[in-house]
Amino acid sequence: MIFWSILSVLLVVSDRVTKFLTVNNLDLGESITVIPKVLDFTYVKNTGAAFSFLADKSWSQLFFKIITYKSVNVFRISNLI
């Protein structure tokens, strides 16, 4: 359990560090090669969720928020019984 907790923290920290470095060192649309043919970083903006899913902030975003909220509450209540 402790291994997975440490791994999760390391992944989140590395994600935040790479985002910080990207925003502060690259122009929008610019790429940098870290390992040729293996790893490139490109600075792009994503205004929606994964792959710009629900980027238009329409009624569907509210729908998914409500469904998520209700699902979490049902799960929590079912674990109390």
C-alpha positions as CSV (number, residue, x, y, z in Angstrom):
1,M,0.0,0.0,0.0
2,I,2.8,2.4,0.9
3,F,4.5,1.7,-2.4
4,W,1.5,2.7,-4.4
5,S,1.0,5.8,-2.3
6,I,4.6,6.9,-3.0
7,L,4.3,6.1,-6.7
8,S,1.1,8.1,-6.9
9,V,2.8,11.1,-5.3
10,L,5.8,10.8,-7.5
11,L,3.6,10.7,-10.6
12,V,1.6,13.7,-9.6
13,V,4.7,15.7,-8.7
14,S,6.5,14.8,-12.0
15,D,3.3,15.8,-13.9
16,R,3.2,19.2,-12.2
17,V,6.9,19.8,-12.7
18,T,6.7,19.1,-16.4
19,K,3.7,21.3,-16.8
20,F,5.4,24.1,-15.0
21,L,8.6,23.8,-17.1
22,T,6.6,23.6,-20.3
23,V,4.5,26.7,-19.6
24,N,7.6,28.7,-18.5
25,N,10.0,27.6,-21.2
26,L,8.0,26.9,-24.4
27,D,5.8,29.0,-26.6
28,L,2.3,27.8,-27.5
29,G,2.7,25.1,-30.2
30,E,6.5,24.8,-29.7
31,S,8.0,21.3,-29.3
32,I,11.1,20.0,-27.7
33,T,12.7,16.6,-28.2
34,V,13.8,14.9,-24.9
35,I,14.6,11.4,-26.3
36,P,14.7,11.3,-30.1
37,K,11.9,9.2,-31.6
38,V,10.7,8.3,-28.1
39,L,9.7,11.4,-26.1
40,D,8.7,14.9,-27.2
41,F,7.0,17.7,-25.3
42,T,4.7,20.0,-27.1
43,Y,3.0,23.0,-25.5
44,V,-0.7,22.9,-26.3
45,K,-3.8,24.2,-24.5
46,N,-6.8,22.0,-23.8
47,T,-9.9,23.9,-22.5
48,G,-12.0,20.8,-22.0
49,A,-11.6,17.5,-20.1
50,A,-9.8,14.6,-21.7
51,F,-9.2,15.3,-25.4
52,S,-11.4,18.5,-25.2
53,F,-14.4,16.4,-24.2
54,L,-17.2,18.8,-23.2
55,A,-15.1,21.8,-24.0
56,D,-18.2,23.8,-25.0
57,K,-19.5,23.8,-21.4
58,S,-22.9,22.9,-22.5
59,W,-25.8,21.2,-20.6
60,S,-23.9,17.9,-20.9
61,Q,-21.2,19.0,-18.6
62,L,-23.7,19.8,-15.9
63,F,-25.4,16.4,-16.6
64,F,-22.1,14.5,-16.0
65,K,-21.3,16.5,-12.8
66,I,-24.7,15.5,-11.4
67,I,-24.4,11.9,-12.4
68,T,-20.9,11.8,-10.8
69,Y,-22.1,13.4,-7.6
70,K,-25.0,11.0,-7.3
71,S,-22.8,7.9,-8.1
72,V,-20.3,8.9,-5.4
73,N,-23.1,9.4,-2.8
74,V,-24.7,6.0,-3.7
75,F,-21.3,4.3,-3.4
76,R,-20.6,6.0,0.0
77,I,-24.1,5.1,1.4
78,S,-23.8,1.5,0.2
79,N,-20.5,1.1,2.0
80,L,-22.1,2.3,5.2
81,I,-24.8,-0.4,5.2
